[in-house]
Amino acid sequence: MKGVPQLPLKGKHVLITRGSDQGEKFCNDVASAGGIPYMIPLIDFRAHEDINAPYFISNIKQYDWIIFTSKNGVNYFFQHIQDKIEDYELINSQLQFAVVGEKTQEALNRYRLPSQFMPNVYTAEDFARDFFELGLNANRVLIPKGNLASTTIADSFRSRNLVADEWIVYDTYYPTKETDKLIKILKEDLLDVAAFTSPSTFNHFIKIVKQNHLDLHAKKLLMAAIGTVTKRTIEQAGFHAPIWPATFTIDHMFEELCDYFAKQEQEGNV
């Protein structure tokens, strides 16, 4: 962010829709740049009890690849197999791991397991294309995922007559405990920017907006999005998302947010 003002977000009120450590860090970053963060998590996660879990665990060595599309997929996968598979080294020696994105790769590395493949662009569509363009071999793959994740990667394998099993290891759900707070700040037009980290965060946001007839208030907001699918979801709802980092991480979203307002200030628009 060369040449940007020292406090590029000075006075800007930013809605942060992700909770946990990532949301906390985003809040701190926004505050350090002069902004006023409002952390209202619009999604949360919990372990999912899949009736097929015993099959996946007992047959895990039959797979060539395990493919993770999120860090939650990594963490909940290991939560499910802990105490059931003792020798991770044996898994490492017999399986290959693929990830979508740096954060997912970092999560896997924390279990002392390397990833053998990561696409250049962090989307399911790019994963499927890059994987097969590299000529990688896979007869059977396992995809630990969330209940709302797409089937794009699995479909790409199945279309080539390969086995792709999807194991739902966690649920994404909508927390409601801070809904009243969100309604209040929307009604009072306190926000300048709403930052969405996934389609699910935006879908919950727009559900609250519609139920409480806050469309005109929401239309006043700048939208920031992580990922192609999130941006597309926002735009299909009739909004514009001009703040959209090329690298799909919260850290890059923060940088893009700062760059956007720095540019606006330089052009005299703020």
C-alpha positions as CSV (number, residue, x, y, z in Angstrom):
1,M,0.0,0.0,0.0
2,K,2.7,2.5,-1.0
3,G,1.9,6.1,-0.9
4,V,-1.4,5.7,0.9
5,P,-2.4,8.0,3.8
6,Q,-1.3,7.0,7.3
7,L,-5.0,6.4,8.2
8,P,-6.7,5.5,5.0
9,L,-9.9,4.3,6.7
10,K,-10.2,7.4,9.0
11,G,-13.8,7.8,10.0
12,K,-15.1,4.9,7.9
13,H,-17.6,2.6,9.6
14,V,-17.0,-1.0,8.4
15,L,-19.3,-4.0,8.9
16,I,-17.3,-7.2,9.4
17,T,-19.4,-10.2,8.9
18,R,-16.9,-12.9,10.0
19,G,-16.3,-13.9,13.6
20,S,-13.6,-15.9,15.3
21,D,-9.9,-15.0,15.1
22,Q,-10.1,-13.9,11.5
23,G,-12.9,-11.4,12.3
24,E,-11.0,-10.1,15.4
25,K,-7.9,-9.5,13.3
26,F,-9.9,-7.8,10.6
27,C,-11.4,-5.5,13.3
28,N,-8.0,-4.7,14.7
29,D,-6.6,-3.9,11.2
30,V,-9.5,-1.6,10.4
31,A,-9.1,0.2,13.7
32,S,-5.3,0.6,13.1
33,A,-6.1,2.3,9.8
34,G,-8.4,4.8,11.5
35,G,-11.7,2.9,10.8
36,I,-14.5,2.0,13.1
37,P,-15.2,-1.7,12.9
38,Y,-18.5,-3.4,13.7
39,M,-18.1,-7.1,14.0
40,I,-21.4,-8.9,13.6
41,P,-20.8,-12.5,12.6
42,L,-23.3,-13.6,10.0
43,I,-22.1,-17.2,9.8
44,D,-20.8,-19.7,12.3
45,F,-19.7,-23.3,12.2
46,R,-20.2,-26.6,14.0
47,A,-19.3,-30.2,13.5
48,H,-21.7,-32.3,11.4
49,E,-22.4,-35.9,12.2
50,D,-22.5,-37.6,8.8
51,I,-23.9,-41.1,8.9
52,N,-21.3,-42.1,6.3
53,A,-18.4,-41.0,8.5
54,P,-17.5,-44.5,9.7
55,Y,-17.2,-45.7,6.1
56,F,-14.9,-42.8,5.1
57,I,-12.7,-43.3,8.1
58,S,-12.4,-47.0,7.7
59,N,-11.6,-46.7,4.0
60,I,-9.5,-43.6,4.1
61,K,-6.4,-45.4,2.8
62,Q,-8.3,-46.3,-0.4
63,Y,-8.3,-42.7,-1.6
64,D,-5.5,-41.2,-3.8
65,W,-6.2,-37.6,-2.8
66,I,-8.0,-35.8,0.0
67,I,-9.1,-32.3,-1.2
68,F,-9.8,-29.5,1.2
69,T,-11.6,-26.4,0.0
70,S,-11.4,-24.5,3.3
71,K,-9.6,-24.3,6.6
72,N,-12.8,-25.4,8.3
73,G,-12.8,-28.5,6.2
74,V,-9.3,-29.3,7.4
75,N,-10.0,-28.6,11.1
76,Y,-13.3,-30.5,11.3
77,F,-11.9,-33.4,9.3
78,F,-9.1,-33.9,11.9
79,Q,-11.6,-33.4,14.7
80,H,-13.7,-36.3,13.3
81,I,-10.8,-38.7,12.8
82,Q,-8.9,-38.0,16.0
83,D,-8.8,-41.0,18.3
84,K,-10.0,-43.1,15.3
85,I,-6.8,-42.9,13.2
86,E,-3.7,-43.0,15.3
87,D,-0.9,-42.9,12.7
88,Y,-1.0,-39.6,10.7
89,E,2.4,-40.5,9.3
90,L,0.8,-43.6,7.6
91,I,-1.9,-41.3,6.1
92,N,0.9,-39.0,4.9
93,S,2.7,-41.8,3.2
94,Q,-0.3,-43.2,1.4
95,L,-2.3,-40.1,0.5
96,Q,-1.8,-36.9,-1.3
97,F,-3.4,-33.6,-0.2
98,A,-4.8,-30.8,-2.3
99,V,-6.0,-27.4,-1.0
100,V,-7.9,-24.4,-2.3
101,G,-6.1,-21.3,-1.0
102,E,-3.2,-20.2,1.3
103,K,-5.3,-20.3,4.5
104,T,-6.4,-23.9,3.8
105,Q,-2.8,-24.8,3.1
106,E,-1.7,-23.2,6.4
107,A,-4.3,-25.1,8.3
108,L,-3.1,-28.4,6.8
109,N,0.5,-27.5,7.6
110,R,-0.4,-27.2,11.3
111,Y,-1.1,-30.9,11.2
112,R,2.4,-31.5,9.8
113,L,1.0,-32.6,6.4
114,P,2.1,-31.0,3.1
115,S,-0.2,-30.1,0.2
116,Q,0.9,-31.5,-3.2
117,F,-1.4,-29.2,-5.2
118,M,-3.0,-25.8,-4.9
119,P,-4.5,-23.9,-7.9
120,N,-3.2,-20.5,-8.9
121,V,-6.6,-18.9,-8.3
122,Y,-8.6,-20.0,-5.2
123,T,-11.8,-21.2,-6.7
124,A,-13.4,-24.6,-7.2
125,E,-13.6,-23.9,-11.0
126,D,-9.9,-23.1,-11.2
127,F,-9.0,-26.1,-9.0
128,A,-10.7,-28.5,-11.4
129,R,-9.1,-27.0,-14.5
130,D,-5.6,-26.7,-13.1
131,F,-5.6,-30.2,-11.5
132,F,-6.4,-32.0,-14.8
133,E,-4.3,-29.7,-17.0
134,L,-1.2,-30.7,-14.9
135,G,-2.0,-34.4,-15.7
136,L,-2.3,-35.4,-12.0
137,N,-3.5,-38.9,-11.4
138,A,-6.5,-39.7,-9.2
139,N,-8.9,-42.6,-9.3
140,R,-10.6,-42.0,-5.9
141,V,-10.7,-38.6,-4.1
142,L,-12.3,-37.6,-0.8
143,I,-13.6,-34.1,-0.2
144,P,-14.2,-33.1,3.4
145,K,-16.5,-30.1,3.2
146,G,-19.2,-27.9,4.7
147,N,-22.9,-28.5,4.1
148,L,-23.2,-25.4,1.9
149,A,-20.1,-26.0,-0.2
150,S,-20.6,-26.5,-3.9
151,T,-20.2,-29.8,-5.7
152,T,-18.1,-28.3,-8.5
153,I,-14.9,-30.1,-7.7
154,A,-16.6,-33.5,-7.2
155,D,-18.6,-33.0,-10.4
156,S,-15.4,-32.4,-12.4
157,F,-13.9,-35.7,-11.2
158,R,-17.2,-37.6,-11.8
159,S,-17.5,-36.3,-15.3
160,R,-14.2,-38.1,-16.0
161,N,-15.6,-41.4,-14.5
162,L,-13.5,-41.0,-11.3
163,V,-14.8,-41.6,-7.8
164,A,-15.3,-38.4,-5.8
165,D,-16.8,-38.9,-2.3
166,E,-18.0,-35.8,-0.4
167,W,-17.9,-36.0,3.3
168,I,-19.9,-33.3,5.2
169,V,-17.7,-32.6,8.2
170,Y,-19.2,-29.3,9.3
171,D,-22.3,-27.2,9.1
172,T,-22.5,-23.5,8.3
173,Y,-25.4,-21.9,10.1
174,Y,-26.7,-18.4,10.7
175,P,-26.2,-17.0,14.2
176,T,-29.0,-14.7,15.3
177,K,-27.8,-13.3,18.6
178,E,-26.7,-9.9,17.1
179,T,-29.4,-9.5,14.5
180,D,-31.0,-6.6,16.5
181,K,-27.6,-4.8,16.6
182,L,-27.3,-5.1,12.8
183,I,-30.9,-3.8,12.2
184,K,-30.2,-0.8,14.5
185,I,-27.0,0.3,12.7
186,L,-28.6,-0.2,9.3
187,K,-31.6,1.9,10.3
188,E,-29.3,4.6,11.6
189,D,-27.2,4.6,8.4
190,L,-24.0,4.3,10.5
191,L,-22.1,2.1,8.0
192,D,-20.0,3.1,5.1
193,V,-18.8,-0.4,4.0
194,A,-20.1,-4.0,4.4
195,A,-17.4,-6.6,4.0
196,F,-18.5,-10.2,3.0
197,T,-16.1,-13.1,3.2
198,S,-18.5,-15.7,1.5
199,P,-21.8,-16.0,-0.2
200,S,-23.3,-17.3,3.0
201,T,-22.5,-14.1,4.9
202,F,-24.1,-12.0,2.2
203,N,-27.1,-14.2,2.0
204,H,-27.8,-13.9,5.7
205,F,-27.3,-10.1,5.5
206,I,-29.8,-9.7,2.6
207,K,-32.3,-12.0,4.4
208,I,-32.2,-9.7,7.4
209,V,-32.4,-6.6,5.1
210,K,-35.5,-8.0,3.3
211,Q,-37.3,-9.2,6.4
212,N,-36.9,-5.8,8.0
213,H,-37.5,-3.7,4.9
214,L,-34.1,-2.1,5.0
215,D,-33.4,-2.2,1.3
216,L,-33.0,1.6,0.9
217,H,-30.5,1.6,3.8
218,A,-28.5,-1.3,2.4
219,K,-28.3,0.3,-1.0
220,K,-26.3,3.2,0.5
221,L,-23.4,0.9,1.4
222,L,-20.2,0.1,-0.4
223,M,-19.8,-3.7,-0.7
224,A,-16.5,-5.5,-0.3
225,A,-16.2,-9.2,-1.3
226,I,-13.8,-12.1,-1.1
227,G,-14.0,-14.4,-4.0
228,T,-15.7,-14.6,-7.4
229,V,-18.7,-16.4,-6.1
230,T,-19.3,-13.9,-3.3
231,K,-19.0,-11.0,-5.7
232,R,-21.4,-12.7,-8.2
233,T,-23.9,-13.3,-5.4
234,I,-23.8,-9.7,-4.3
235,E,-24.3,-8.4,-7.8
236,Q,-27.1,-10.8,-8.6
237,A,-29.0,-9.3,-5.7
238,G,-28.7,-5.9,-7.4
239,F,-25.7,-4.5,-5.4
240,H,-22.2,-3.5,-6.6
241,A,-19.0,-4.8,-5.0
242,P,-16.2,-2.5,-6.2
243,I,-13.8,-3.6,-3.5
244,W,-12.7,-7.1,-4.5
245,P,-9.1,-8.3,-3.9
246,A,-7.4,-10.4,-6.6
247,T,-6.2,-12.8,-3.9
248,F,-9.1,-14.2,-1.9
249,T,-8.0,-13.6,1.7
250,I,-9.2,-11.3,4.5
251,D,-5.7,-9.7,4.7
252,H,-5.9,-8.8,1.0
253,M,-9.5,-7.5,1.4
254,F,-8.2,-5.2,4.1
255,E,-5.4,-3.9,1.8
256,E,-7.9,-3.4,-1.0
257,L,-10.2,-1.5,1.3
258,C,-7.4,0.8,2.3
259,D,-6.3,1.3,-1.3
260,Y,-9.8,2.1,-2.4
261,F,-10.3,4.9,0.1
262,A,-6.8,6.2,-0.4
263,K,-7.5,6.6,-4.0
264,Q,-10.9,8.2,-3.3
265,E,-9.1,10.7,-1.1
266,Q,-6.5,11.5,-3.6
267,E,-9.2,12.1,-6.2
268,G,-11.1,14.3,-3.8
269,N,-14.1,12.1,-3.6
270,V,-14.2,11.7,0.2
